[in-house]
């Protein structure tokens, strides 16, 4: 549509140009040769915005001050600046009356109102898009590549500052060995990341920030770092964690032997 409009306008211009007399064509060419900043339209707009005098009118506003041959002009302030200044004064008076005389509301009250509205929207979104929360009792170890990749991304952005990007530990402990301060395994790691450490305020809970689904992914990634042995890793801290063995199933009963087919030995 825009291309069609451009073609129609161009055609109209050409037809109109051919209908002009020679004098009109000359006037049009002269008008088009003048730069936009020198056009009467632009000059009129600038005069309205600045109200400044032209060079030929400087003698009307020339002051008697003379500083080593430098003369001073008494130009008026630009109207846009003056009007903006008056607008700030009016705004300031309204603000003072509203918030310091009438005591409409404080910034703290406005903040609380915005937080309350945001919480309402959050609850609406949760109701419209219910997501099953992962708990310590239900959490399982994720091993698929997509989940571990997401867990690694979160770990690098949120955990690497204390535990190093390779998990070797900086301020926080080494996450690649078999020793754990708060217990190993997916359940203990998930609980620590989700709720934070009571003994170390630096290790805050991430469940509210990330969501339990994302905490499960980063927890699984931390578990996957076991045995990687990065260079420059911190010494082991805590106690060695041994994963509880799976319950043993009863061995199948041996089949009864057919004594009739067994050769008698002496």
N, C-alpha and C positions, 0 to 999 in steps of 0.2 A: 504493500500500500504506500509506504514512504517513497519507494522508487517511482511508482506511478505518479504520485503527487509532484515529485521533483521534475519528472518529464513534462507534466502538464504546465507547471510554472515556467519552466524553461521555454516551452513552446509559446506561451502567452507573452513572455518577455521579448522573444524574437519578433512576433507579430506586431506587438506594440512599438518596438524600435523602428520597424519599417514604416509605420504610420506617422512617425515624427517628421517634422520639417528639418531642413538642414540646420537652422538656428537652434532648434530644440535638441538635435543630436549633439551639436557642439557644446551646448550648456550641460547636457548629461555627461559627456566625456570629461568636461572640466570638473564637474562635481565628483565624479568617480576617481579622478586623479588626485584629489585632495585627501591626505591621510585622515583617518578617523579622529585622531586627537586634535586635528586642526579644524574639524567641521564645526559648523554653527551649533548643531545639536549637542555635541560633546562640550563645547565651550559654554553653552547655556546651562547644562547640567552642573558643570564644575563651578560656575558662578553662583548658582543657587546653593551649592554645598559649602563653598568657601567664602563667598562674598568678598573675595580679594580684588584689589584694584589692578588694572593692567599697567604695564610699564609706562604707557603714555599718560596715565593718571596719577603716577607716584607723587607728583608735585603737590597734589591736593592733600596728601596724608603725610608729607615729610615734616618731621619735627625739627626743632632748633638744636637738638643735641648733636654734637660733633665730637667724635672720638678719633683723633688722629686721621681725620679725613673720612671716617666712616660715619654715615648719616643713618638715622633711625626712622623707620616707617611706623605709622600708627595704624596697622591693619587690625580689623575687628576679628574677634574669635570666630571660628567656623560655626555656622548655625547648628550643625549636627553635634558638635562638641558641647555647645551651650545647652541644647535641648537634652542631651544625655546627662549633663551635670544636674539640671533641674529634676530629671526623672530619678536620679539617685537620691536627691534630697527628699522627694516625695516618698520614695520607697523606704528610706530610713525613718521618716516620721511615722508611716503606717506600721513599720516593724516595731518601733518603740512602743507605740500605743497598744498594738495587738499583743505583744509578748512580754512587755515589761510594765504595762499599766493595767490592761484587762486580764493579763495572765491566761491567755487562751490555752496554750499547752506548752510543755517544755520539750526539749530535744529527746530527753530520756523517755517521755511518754510517747512521742512520735516513733521512737525506735521500738518500744514495746508493742505498739499497734502494728507496725510493719512485720515484726517477728510473728505476732499472733496470726496475721493474715497469711504469712508464708507457711506457717504450720498447718493452717486450714487447707491450703492448696496441696501441701505434701500428703495430708491424710486423704484428700480427694483422689490424688494420683494413686496412692496405695490401694484405695478401695476399687478404683477403676482397673488397675493393673496389679492384681494380687501376686506377690512373689513369695514362694515358700522360703522361709528363713532357715538357714543352716545353724544347728545348735551343736554344742559339744558332744551330746549323746548321739546325734545323727551324722556328724561329719565323717566323711570317708576320704581316703587318700586318692587324689586324682593323678592319673598317669598319662592321659592323652596329651599330644603335642600342643594342641590349641590352648588348653588350660594352663599348661606349664609355661607356654610363651607369654600368656597374659600375666601369670604370676611373676615371671621374671621382669616384665615391664614395670609392674607395681613395686617390686623389690628394689630395682635400680633407682626409681624415682623417690621412694619413701624410706627405704631401709639402708641403702648403700652408704649414706653419710656416717652411720654408726657401725655398720657391719661389713663395709667394703663391698664393692660390686661383685667380687667373687665369693663373698661370704666368709673371708678369712678373718674378719674382725678388725675394728679400729678402736673406738670407744666401747662398743658392744663386744660381746664374746664371739669366738670363732664358731661358726655354724656348720663347719664341714667335718668335724671329728665326732667321736662317739660319746662325748661328755656334754652333759646338759645341766644348767643351773636350776631350771624349773621343770625338768623332766622332758624326755623326748617323745617321739611318736606323734602322729597326726593330731590326736586329741589335745595333748598338752601344748603343742605348738600353736594350734588353732586357738585355744583358750587364752594363751599369753598374748597373741597378736590382737585378738578380738577385744579382750578386756584390759590389757596392759598389766604391768607388774606392780604389785603393792609395795615391793621392797625397793624398786627403782623408778622414781617419777619420770625419768627420761623416756622410759619405755611406756608410751601412752597407748590406750586402746584405740583400735582402728575400725571397729565394727560400725560405728555411726558414720564415719567418714567414707569408708569404702563399701560397706554392706557386707553381710556375712558370706555371700557367694564369692566375692572377690577375696575376702580373707581366706576362704578355703583354698582358692587357687594359689595365693602367695604362700600359704602354709605348706601346700603340696610341693611348691617349688623349693622351699627351704629344706624339706625332707630330701628332695632329689639331689641336694648338694653334698649329701653324706659320702665321704670317701674321695672327694675330688682333690684334696690335698693341694690347695693353691700355694704359690710361693709367698713367703713372708707372713704366713698365717700366725695368729696369736697362739700361745700355749693353751693347752686344754684347761678348762675351768668346770667346776661342778663334779657330778658323779657320772660314771659310765652308765649309759642307758642300754638295757637289753629288752628288746621287744618281747612281749609275752608270747610264748609259743602257742600255736593253735592247738585246741584240744585234740588229743589223740583218739582216733576211732578204734573201736574194737577190731582186732584182726579177724578175718573171716575164718570160720571153722573149717578145719581140714576135712576133705572128703573121706568118708569111711572106706577102709581098705577091704577089698574083696579077698578074703582069706583063701578062697578056693583057687585063686590064680597065683598065689604066692608059692614059690617052690620051697620045699623044706630043705633047710640046710643043716648040716651036721656040725 
